């Protein structure tokens, strides 16, 4: 039936989006400077109403992204996202724990 086909298409779309989110999450982990490994291991994916969000709740991730580590340039998060050929950014929010 048409409903069954629409559901199959939606499930396939979700699997593709999830796989792309997982790949980008892995790229972000590799780009993250490592001292203790906490920030690198902080990357995770959450399903939202509109797709998937890639998050890192580690308190100092914003400081690292501002360039506090010599291991990665400032804005390494944005650069990693923009360098990914499968991603068309629809906005990005990087929160600062001190703001």
N, CA, C and O atoms as a printed pandas DataFrame, in Angstrom:
     atom_number atom_name residue_name chain_id  residue_number  x_coord  y_coord  z_coord
0              1         N          UNK        A               1    0.833   -1.184    0.000
1              2        CA          UNK        A               1    0.000    0.000    0.000
2              3         C          UNK        A               1    0.878    1.247    0.000
3              4         O          UNK        A               1    2.081    1.181    0.250
4              5         N          UNK        A               2    0.263    2.357   -0.280
5              6        CA          UNK        A               2    0.980    3.629   -0.339
6              7         C          UNK        A               2    1.513    4.036    1.032
7              8         O          UNK        A               2    2.621    4.563    1.134
8              9         N          UNK        A               3    0.743    3.799    2.074
9             10        CA          UNK        A               3    1.203    4.132    3.435
10            11         C          UNK        A               3    2.428    3.310    3.826
11            12         O          UNK        A               3    3.365    3.820    4.441
12            13         N          UNK        A               4    2.404    2.034    3.460
13            14        CA          UNK        A               4    3.532    1.167    3.778
14            15         C          UNK        A               4    4.796    1.642    3.056
15            16         O          UNK        A               4    5.876    1.662    3.646
16            17         N          UNK        A               5    4.666    2.018    1.802
17            18        CA          UNK        A               5    5.794    2.531    1.035
18            19         C          UNK        A               5    6.312    3.836    1.634
19            20         O          UNK        A               5    7.524    4.027    1.738
20            21         N          UNK        A               6    5.414    4.732    2.027
21            22        CA          UNK        A               6    5.819    6.001    2.651
22            23         C          UNK        A               6    6.571    5.734    3.951
23            24         O          UNK        A               6    7.557    6.412    4.242
24            25         N          UNK        A               7    6.130    4.778    4.720
25            26        CA          UNK        A               7    6.799    4.423    5.978
26            27         C          UNK        A               7    8.192    3.852    5.705
27            28         O          UNK        A               7    9.144    4.177    6.415
28            29         N          UNK        A               8    8.315    3.010    4.687
29            30        CA          UNK        A               8    9.615    2.448    4.324
30            31         C          UNK        A               8   10.584    3.547    3.885
31            32         O          UNK        A               8   11.761    3.522    4.243
32            33         N          UNK        A               9   10.091    4.496    3.120
33            34        CA          UNK        A               9   10.923    5.609    2.670
34            35         C          UNK        A               9   11.368    6.447    3.860
35            36         O          UNK        A               9   12.531    6.838    3.950
36            37         N          UNK        A              10   10.452    6.719    4.763
37            38        CA          UNK        A              10   10.775    7.498    5.961
38            39         C          UNK        A              10   11.812    6.776    6.822
39            40         O          UNK        A              10   12.730    7.411    7.341
40            41         N          UNK        A              11   11.678    5.462    6.980
41            42        CA          UNK        A              11   12.645    4.682    7.752
42            43         C          UNK        A              11   14.025    4.694    7.092
43            44         O          UNK        A              11   15.041    4.800    7.778
44            45         N          UNK        A              12   14.060    4.585    5.775
45            46        CA          UNK        A              12   15.328    4.626    5.055
46            47         C          UNK        A              12   15.974    6.001    5.193
47            48         O          UNK        A              12   17.184    6.100    5.396
48            49         N          UNK        A              13   15.187    7.048    5.085
49            50        CA          UNK        A              13   15.692    8.415    5.258
50            51         C          UNK        A              13   16.282    8.574    6.660
51            52         O          UNK        A              13   17.356    9.155    6.818
52            53         N          UNK        A              14   15.594    8.068    7.664
53            54        CA          UNK        A              14   16.069    8.164    9.039
54            55         C          UNK        A              14   17.391    7.411    9.216
55            56         O          UNK        A              14   18.294    7.901    9.894
56            57         N          UNK        A              15   17.510    6.231    8.616
57            58        CA          UNK        A              15   18.763    5.461    8.712
58            59         C          UNK        A              15   19.922    6.218    8.068
59            60         O          UNK        A              15   21.034    6.219    8.595
60            61         N          UNK        A              16   19.663    6.859    6.933
61            62        CA          UNK        A              16   20.710    7.617    6.246
62            63         C          UNK        A              16   21.124    8.817    7.083
63            64         O          UNK        A              16   22.315    9.074    7.258
64            65         N          UNK        A              17   20.141    9.555    7.601
65            66        CA          UNK        A              17   20.458   10.721    8.439
66            67         C          UNK        A              17   21.226   10.312    9.686
67            68         O          UNK        A              17   22.172   10.994   10.081
68            69         N          UNK        A              18   20.837    9.224   10.302
69            70        CA          UNK        A              18   21.524    8.736   11.506
70            71         C          UNK        A              18   22.972    8.366   11.176
71            72         O          UNK        A              18   23.889    8.699   11.926
72            73         N          UNK        A              19   23.169    7.679   10.055
73            74        CA          UNK        A              19   24.521    7.284    9.659
74            75         C          UNK        A              19   25.390    8.512    9.404
75            76         O          UNK        A              19   26.559    8.532    9.789
76            77         N          UNK        A              20   24.838    9.526    8.766
77            78        CA          UNK        A              20   25.598   10.753    8.512
78            79         C          UNK        A              20   25.914   11.480    9.819
79            80         O          UNK        A              20   27.010   12.014    9.988
80            81         N          UNK        A              21   24.965   11.498   10.727
81            82        CA          UNK        A              21   25.197   12.128   12.029
82            83         C          UNK        A              21   26.280   11.371   12.800
83            84         O          UNK        A              21   27.133   11.991   13.435
84            85         N          UNK        A              22   26.253   10.054   12.751
85            86        CA          UNK        A              22   27.268    9.252   13.431
86            87         C          UNK        A              22   28.652    9.488   12.838
87            88         O          UNK        A              22   29.639    9.561   13.570
88            89         N          UNK        A              23   28.725    9.607   11.512
89            90        CA          UNK        A              23   30.012    9.866   10.858
90            91         C          UNK        A              23   30.554   11.235   11.257
91            92         O          UNK        A              23   31.744   11.372   11.541
92            93         N          UNK        A              24   29.692   12.247   11.280
93            94        CA          UNK        A              24   30.131   13.581   11.672
94            95         C          UNK        A              24   30.529   13.602   13.150
95            96         O          UNK        A              24   31.501   14.261   13.519
96            97         N          UNK        A              25   29.806   12.907   13.972
97            98        CA          UNK        A              25   30.135   12.824   15.399
98            99         C          UNK        A              25   31.532   12.219   15.571
99           100         O          UNK        A              25   32.310   12.683   16.405
100          101         N          UNK        A              26   31.846   11.198   14.796
101          102        CA          UNK        A              26   33.171   10.580   14.856
102          103         C          UNK        A              26   34.245   11.564   14.386
103          104         O          UNK        A              26   35.324   11.626   14.974
104          105         N          UNK        A              27   33.958   12.329   13.335
105          106        CA          UNK        A              27   34.907   13.335   12.851
106          107         C          UNK        A              27   35.161   14.401   13.914
107          108         O          UNK        A              27   36.298   14.827   14.116
108          109         N          UNK        A              28   34.101   14.825   14.588
109          110        CA          UNK        A              28   34.257   15.821   15.653
110          111         C          UNK        A              28   35.108   15.275   16.795
111          112         O          UNK        A              28   35.940   15.990   17.353
112          113         N          UNK        A              29   34.898   14.022   17.135
113          114        CA          UNK        A              29   35.703   13.411   18.195
114          115         C          UNK        A              29   37.180   13.394   17.803
115          116         O          UNK        A              29   38.046   13.692   18.626
116          117         N          UNK        A              30   37.466   13.047   16.551
117          118        CA          UNK        A              30   38.854   13.016   16.092
118          119         C          UNK        A              30   39.476   14.402   16.049
119          120         O          UNK        A              30   40.684   14.536   16.243
120          121         N          UNK        A              31   38.683   15.434   15.801
121          122        CA          UNK        A              31   39.186   16.805   15.719
122          123         C          UNK        A              31   39.366   17.446   17.094
123          124         O          UNK        A              31   40.039   18.469   17.217
124          125         N          UNK        A              32   38.778   16.860   18.114
125          126        CA          UNK        A              32   38.798   17.444   19.457
126          127         C          UNK        A              32   40.155   17.237   20.127
127          128         O          UNK        A              32   40.667   16.117   20.155
128          129         N          UNK        A              33   40.740   18.309   20.667
129          130        CA          UNK        A              33   42.010   18.159   21.386
130          131         C          UNK        A              33   41.850   17.220   22.578
131          132         O          UNK        A              33   40.801   17.185   23.222
132          133         N          UNK        A              34   42.906   16.460   22.858
133          134        CA          UNK        A              34   42.834   15.454   23.917
134          135         C          UNK        A              34   43.882   15.727   24.997
135          136         O          UNK        A              34   45.077   15.825   24.720
136          137         N          UNK        A              35   43.407   15.844   26.211
137          138        CA          UNK        A              35   44.276   15.853   27.385
138          139         C          UNK        A              35   43.867   14.637   28.212
139          140         O          UNK        A              35   44.617   13.666   28.323
140          141         N          UNK        A              36   42.681   14.702   28.785
141          142        CA          UNK        A              36   42.156   13.563   29.546
142          143         C          UNK        A              36   41.247   12.679   28.691
143          144         O          UNK        A              36   40.976   11.535   29.056
144          145         N          UNK        A              37   40.776   13.201   27.558
145          146        CA          UNK        A              37   39.855   12.464   26.698
146          147         C          UNK        A              37   38.396   12.772   26.979
147          148         O          UNK        A              37   37.518   12.321   26.243
148          149         N          UNK        A              38   38.124   13.531   28.029
149          150        CA          UNK        A              38   36.745   13.827   28.413
150          151         C          UNK        A              38   35.985   14.542   27.296
151          152         O          UNK        A              38   34.864   14.155   26.967
152          153         N          UNK        A              39   36.578   15.572   26.715
153          154        CA          UNK        A              39   35.889   16.338   25.664
154          155         C          UNK        A              39   35.681   15.489   24.417
155          156         O          UNK        A              39   34.624   15.549   23.789
156          157         N          UNK        A              40   36.679   14.706   24.063
157          158        CA          UNK        A              40   36.571   13.847   22.888
158          159         C          UNK        A              40   35.439   12.826   23.068
159          160         O          UNK        A              40   34.688   12.546   22.134
160          161         N          UNK        A              41   35.332   12.281   24.272
161          162        CA          UNK        A              41   34.301   11.277   24.540
162          163         C          UNK        A              41   32.932   11.889   24.813
163          164         O          UNK        A              41   31.945   11.168   24.959
164          165         N          UNK        A              42   32.871   13.226   24.882
165          166        CA          UNK        A              42   31.619   13.906   25.190
166          167         C          UNK        A              42   30.662   14.033   24.014
167          168         O          UNK        A              42   29.501   14.393   24.205
168          169         N          UNK        A              43   31.121   13.746   22.810
169          170        CA          UNK        A              43   30.251   13.869   21.636
170          171         C          UNK        A              43   29.202   12.772   21.628
171          172         O          UNK        A              43   29.508   11.602   21.859
172          173         N          UNK        A              44   27.944   13.166   21.356
173          174        CA          UNK        A              44   26.865   12.180   21.245
174          175         C          UNK        A              44   25.758   12.726   20.351
175          176         O          UNK        A              44   25.715   13.918   20.043
176          177         N          UNK        A              45   24.884   11.847   19.951
177          178        CA          UNK        A              45   23.783   12.181   19.040
178          179         C          UNK        A              45   22.470   12.043   19.784
179          180         O          UNK        A              45   22.265   11.104   20.553
180          181         N          UNK        A              46   21.587   12.997   19.538
181          182        CA          UNK        A              46   20.229   12.917   20.076
182          183         C          UNK        A              46   19.238   13.089   18.938
183          184         O          UNK        A              46   19.406   13.954   18.078
184          185         N          UNK        A              47   18.213   12.266   18.941
185          186        CA          UNK        A              47   17.157   12.400   17.944
186          187         C          UNK        A              47   16.256   13.555   18.356
187          188         O          UNK        A              47   15.885   13.682   19.523
188          189         N          UNK        A              48   15.907   14.401   17.381
189          190        CA          UNK        A              48   15.021   15.524   17.617
190          191         C          UNK        A              48   13.783   15.372   16.740
191          192         O          UNK        A              48   13.674   14.417   15.970
192          193         N          UNK        A              49   12.869   16.297   16.856
193          194        CA          UNK        A              49   11.670   16.269   16.018
194          195         C          UNK        A              49   12.001   16.463   14.542
195          196         O          UNK        A              49   11.245   16.031   13.672
196          197         N          UNK        A              50   13.127   17.111   14.259
197          198        CA          UNK        A              50   13.474   17.432   12.875
198          199         C          UNK        A              50   14.651   16.628   12.336
199          200         O          UNK        A              50   15.028   16.814   11.179
200          201         N          UNK        A              51   15.233   15.758   13.117
201          202        CA          UNK        A              51   16.374   14.973   12.659
202          203         C          UNK        A              51   17.242   14.559   13.817
203          204         O          UNK        A              51   16.765   13.962   14.782
204          205         N          UNK        A              52   18.530   14.878   13.722
205          206        CA          UNK        A              52   19.481   14.511   14.759
206          207         C          UNK        A              52   20.317   15.720   15.137
207          208         O          UNK        A              52   20.659   16.545   14.290
208          209         N          UNK        A              53   20.640   15.815   16.411
209          210        CA          UNK        A              53   21.518   16.863   16.914
210          211         C          UNK        A              53   22.787   16.194   17.428
211          212         O          UNK        A              53   22.736   15.146   18.071
212          213         N          UNK        A              54   23.918   16.812   17.138
213          214        CA          UNK        A              54   25.191   16.343   17.654
214          215         C          UNK        A              54   25.580   17.294   18.766
215          216         O          UNK        A              54   25.692   18.501   18.553
216          217         N          UNK        A              55   25.786   16.747   19.951
217          218        CA          UNK        A              55   26.013   17.564   21.131
218          219         C          UNK        A              55   27.277   17.137   21.867
219          220         O          UNK        A              55   27.746   16.004   21.753
220          221         N          UNK        A              56   27.803   18.088   22.624
221          222        CA          UNK        A              56   28.899   17.786   23.541
222          223         C          UNK        A              56   28.644   18.620   24.786
223          224         O          UNK        A              56   28.777   19.843   24.749
224          225         N          UNK        A              57   28.285   17.982   25.871
225          226        CA          UNK        A              57   27.933   18.680   27.093
226          227         C          UNK        A              57   29.092   18.886   28.047
227          228         O          UNK        A              57   28.889   19.332   29.176
228          229         N          UNK        A              58   30.297   18.570   27.620
229          230        CA          UNK        A              58   31.461   18.749   28.481
230          231         C          UNK        A              58   31.655   20.238   28.734
231          232         O          UNK        A              58   31.633   21.049   27.808
232          233         N          UNK        A              59   31.843   20.576   29.982
233          234        CA          UNK        A              59   31.885   21.980   30.399
234          235         C          UNK        A              59   32.903   22.821   29.648
235          236         O          UNK        A              59   32.630   23.982   29.347
236          237         N          UNK        A              60   34.053   22.276   29.342
237          238        CA          UNK        A              60   35.114   23.081   28.724
238          239         C          UNK        A              60   35.180   22.972   27.200
239          240         O          UNK        A              60   36.155   23.435   26.607
240          241         N          UNK        A              61   34.187   22.383   26.550
241          242        CA          UNK        A              61   34.235   22.244   25.088
242          243         C          UNK        A              61   34.244   23.621   24.409
243          244         O          UNK        A              61   34.912   23.803   23.391
244          245         N          UNK        A              62   33.514   24.581   24.962
245          246        CA          UNK        A              62   33.496   25.921   24.362
246          247         C          UNK        A              62   34.871   26.574   24.448
247          248         O          UNK        A              62   35.296   27.244   23.506
248          249         N          UNK        A              63   35.567   26.389   25.559
249          250        CA          UNK        A              63   36.923   26.940   25.705
250          251         C          UNK        A              63   37.871   26.309   24.685
251          252         O          UNK        A              63   38.689   26.997   24.076
252          253         N          UNK        A              64   37.751   24.993   24.508
253          254        CA          UNK        A              64   38.583   24.326   23.511
254          255         C          UNK        A              64   38.287   24.870   22.117
255          256         O          UNK        A              64   39.199   25.109   21.325
256          257         N          UNK        A              65   37.002   25.061   21.829
257          258        CA          UNK        A              65   36.615   25.562   20.510
258          259         C          UNK        A              65   37.067   27.010   20.308
259          260         O          UNK        A              65   37.245   27.449   19.172
260          261         N          UNK        A              66   37.252   27.743   21.388
261          262        CA          UNK        A              66   37.754   29.116   21.285
262          263         C          UNK        A              66   39.256   29.157   21.033
263          264         O          UNK        A              66   39.809   30.229   20.789
264          265         N          UNK        A              67   39.923   28.008   21.087
265          266        CA          UNK        A              67   41.343   27.949   20.785
266          267         C          UNK        A              67   42.248   27.820   21.985
267          268         O          UNK        A              67   43.431   28.148   21.896
268          269         N          UNK        A              68   41.730   27.350   23.110
269          270        CA          UNK        A              68   42.543   27.261   24.332
270          271         C          UNK        A              68   43.590   26.150   24.279
271          272         O          UNK        A              68   44.495   26.125   25.113
272          273         N          UNK        A              69   43.488   25.237   23.322
273          274        CA          UNK        A              69   44.459   24.150   23.199
274          275         C          UNK        A              69   45.334   24.375   21.973
275          276         O          UNK        A              69   44.862   24.846   20.938
276          277         N          UNK        A              70   46.590   24.042   22.099
277          278        CA          UNK        A              70   47.504   24.137   20.959
278          279         C          UNK        A              70   47.333   22.958   20.001
279          280         O          UNK        A              70   47.918   22.942   18.918
280          281         N          UNK        A              71   46.530   21.973   20.405
281          282        CA          UNK        A              71   46.327   20.779   19.577
282          283         C          UNK        A              71   45.319   20.996   18.449
283          284         O          UNK        A              71   45.303   20.237   17.481
284          285         N          UNK        A              72   44.484   22.019   18.566
285          286        CA          UNK        A              72   43.451   22.257   17.551
286          287         C          UNK        A              72   43.270   23.757   17.393
287          288         O          UNK        A              72   43.418   24.510   18.355
288          289         N          UNK        A              73   42.949   24.190   16.181
289          290        CA          UNK        A              73   42.741   25.622   15.969
290          291         C          UNK        A              73   41.424   26.087   16.589
291          292         O          UNK        A              73   40.543   25.280   16.888
292          293         N          UNK        A              74   41.308   27.383   16.773
293          294        CA          UNK        A              74   40.029   27.943   17.228
294          295         C          UNK        A              74   38.958   27.594   16.202
295          296         O          UNK        A              74   39.226   27.536   15.001
296          297         N          UNK        A              75   37.771   27.367   16.678
297          298        CA          UNK        A              75   36.597   27.046   15.846
298          299         C          UNK        A              75   36.754   25.708   15.101
299          300         O          UNK        A              75   36.257   25.545   13.986
300          301         N          UNK        A              76   37.447   24.768   15.730
301          302        CA          UNK        A              76   37.612   23.466   15.097
302          303         C          UNK        A              76   36.278   22.755   14.899
303          304         O          UNK        A              76   36.142   21.938   13.988
304          305         N          UNK        A              77   35.300   23.057   15.739
305          306        CA          UNK        A              77   33.986   22.420   15.586
306          307         C          UNK        A              77   33.333   22.886   14.287
307          308         O          UNK        A              77   32.926   22.071   13.459
308          309         N          UNK        A              78   33.238   24.199   14.118
309          310        CA          UNK        A              78   32.629   24.735   12.907
310          311         C          UNK        A              78   33.378   24.284   11.660
311          312         O          UNK        A              78   32.759   23.938   10.654
312          313         N          UNK        A              79   34.709   24.288   11.722
313          314        CA          UNK        A              79   35.505   23.883   10.568
314          315         C          UNK        A              79   35.266   22.429   10.206
315          316         O          UNK        A              79   35.174   22.086    9.028
316          317         N          UNK        A              80   35.165   21.572   11.214
317          318        CA          UNK        A              80   34.906   20.155   10.962
318          319         C          UNK        A              80   33.548   19.973   10.295
319          320         O          UNK        A              80   33.414   19.188    9.356
320          321         N          UNK        A              81   32.552   20.690   10.774
321          322        CA          UNK        A              81   31.215   20.592   10.183
322          323         C          UNK        A              81   31.233   21.096    8.742
323          324         O          UNK        A              81   30.698   20.446    7.844
324          325         N          UNK        A              82   31.848   22.253    8.526
325          326        CA          UNK        A              82   31.863   22.826    7.181
326          327         C          UNK        A              82   32.695   22.012    6.197
327          328         O          UNK        A              82   32.428   22.042    4.996
328          329         N          UNK        A              83   33.695   21.288    6.685
329          330        CA          UNK        A              83   34.525   20.453    5.820
330          331         C          UNK        A              83   33.840   19.151    5.413
331          332         O          UNK        A              83   34.289   18.484    4.480
332          333         N          UNK        A              84   32.765   18.783    6.097
333          334        CA          UNK        A              84   32.067   17.535    5.806
334          335         C          UNK        A              84   31.177   17.731    4.580
335          336         O          UNK        A              84   30.252   18.542    4.604
336          337         N          UNK        A              85   31.459   16.984    3.506
337          338        CA          UNK        A              85   30.741   17.170    2.241
338          339         C          UNK        A              85   29.267   16.775    2.313
339          340         O          UNK        A              85   28.474   17.203    1.474
340          341         N          UNK        A              86   28.893   15.972    3.292
341          342        CA          UNK        A              86   27.504   15.523    3.413
342          343         C          UNK        A              86   26.642   16.444    4.255
343          344         O          UNK        A              86   25.443   16.209    4.403
344          345         N          UNK        A              87   27.234   17.483    4.805
345          346        CA          UNK        A              87   26.501   18.347    5.729
346          347         C          UNK        A              87   26.257   19.710    5.113
347          348         O          UNK        A              87   27.172   20.353    4.599
348          349         N          UNK        A              88   25.024   20.130    5.174
349          350        CA          UNK        A              88   24.659   21.491    4.822
350          351         C          UNK        A              88   24.146   22.113    6.116
351          352         O          UNK        A              88   23.003   21.873    6.507
352          353         N          UNK        A              89   24.987   22.915    6.788
353          354        CA          UNK        A              89   24.589   23.447    8.100
354          355         C          UNK        A              89   23.298   24.245    8.029
355          356         O          UNK        A              89   23.081   25.047    7.120
356          357         N          UNK        A              90   22.458   24.000    9.007
357          358        CA          UNK        A              90   21.189   24.699    9.126
358          359         C          UNK        A              90   21.207   25.552   10.383
359          360         O          UNK        A              90   20.159   25.940   10.900
360          361         N          UNK        A              91   22.387   25.836   10.862
361          362        CA          UNK        A              91   22.540   26.588   12.088
362          363         C          UNK        A              91   23.358   25.785   13.069
363          364         O          UNK        A              91   23.381   24.555   13.024
364          365         N          UNK        A              92   24.019   26.485   13.946
365          366        CA          UNK        A              92   24.847   25.827   14.943
366          367         C          UNK        A              92   24.818   26.673   16.200
367          368         O          UNK        A              92   24.922   27.898   16.145
368          369         N          UNK        A              93   24.678   26.016   17.308
369          370        CA          UNK        A              93   24.687   26.720   18.588
370          371         C          UNK        A              93   25.806   26.127   19.426
371          372         O          UNK        A              93   25.808   24.932   19.723
372          373         N          UNK        A              94   26.750   26.968   19.802
373          374        CA          UNK        A              94   27.801   26.554   20.723
374          375         C          UNK        A              94   27.606   27.397   21.973
375          376         O          UNK        A              94   27.827   28.608   21.962
376          377         N          UNK        A              95   27.192   26.747   23.042
377          378        CA          UNK        A              95   26.931   27.500   24.272
378          379         C          UNK        A              95   28.180   27.557   25.113
379          380         O          UNK        A              95   29.024   26.661   25.065
380          381         N          UNK        A              96   28.288   28.603   25.872
381          382        CA          UNK        A              96   29.419   28.811   26.769
382          383         C          UNK        A              96   28.937   28.639   28.197
383          384         O          UNK        A              96   27.971   29.286   28.603
384          385         N          UNK        A              97   29.582   27.794   28.957
385          386        CA          UNK        A              97   29.146   27.571   30.335
386          387         C          UNK        A              97   29.276   28.831   31.194
387          388         O          UNK        A              97   28.607   28.949   32.221
388          389         N          UNK        A              98   30.125   29.766   30.785
389          390        CA          UNK        A              98   30.340   30.975   31.571
390          391         C          UNK        A              98   29.444   32.130   31.141
391          392         O          UNK        A              98   29.572   33.238   31.663
392          393         N          UNK        A              99   28.534   31.884   30.190
393          394        CA          UNK        A              99   27.662   32.985   29.753
394          395         C          UNK        A              99   26.228   32.785   30.184
395          396         O          UNK        A              99   25.374   33.623   29.894
